[in-house]
Amino acid sequence: STLIDFFDVQKFLLEPGEYTVELKLNDLHAPVNPSAELKQTFILDFSDQVIEYSDIVLVASAEKAFAPGPLTKSGMDIVPFISDYYSTQMQSLQFYAEIYNTSKFLNDDMFRLNTFISERFSTDPIEGWVKMNRKSSADVIPVMQTFNIKELATGLYTLHLEIRNKKNEVLTSKTLNFQRNNFIQDATTEPV
């Protein structure tokens, strides 16, 4: 059998600061041992002084966890979707994120979580791909949602998460870009 994709999860508890990740892969079965290397620096600037989001994780599959493991988040084993490309055969976009510190800054107030899809260089939601949920403040709020993208045409898009207060003001937001190829939908769409 052929393994198409692989991933490895390592979790580290880190203080805010600048870090460098170095990764080296060796193919032990190749005749001349080809390798690939990656070195990336990033800044971890998580703060408990504001409402924060985790990164948005695109999800390949999710199920209830029976024991904690490296893929476990909020009681679910979440296998990440390791691409941002959604082919015609893929009919849903599922994602996971966490919201932190709402209890500290919103007290016991309810807030609205808006999730929507926009065209890549726009912040305007595309009609039909908008979800609004009322949430109660908490230290950590897991968010797992799915969009049916069967009718979403080929294009470059952005997934948006935003928290709005009772006055409908955006308190914080997070985005993730993805691309869609949907030749079936494209063939049934009238030219503009």
Secondary structure, 3 states (H helix, E strand, C coil): CCCCCCCCCCCCCCCCEEEEEEEEEECCCCCCCCEEEEEEEEEECCCCCCCEECCCEEEEEEEECCCCCCCEECCEEEEECCCCEECCCCCEEEEEEEEECHHHHHCCCEEEEEEEEEECCCCCEEEEEEEEEEEECCCEEEEEEEEECCCCCCEEEEEEEEEECCCCCEEEEEEEEEEECCHHHHHHCCCC
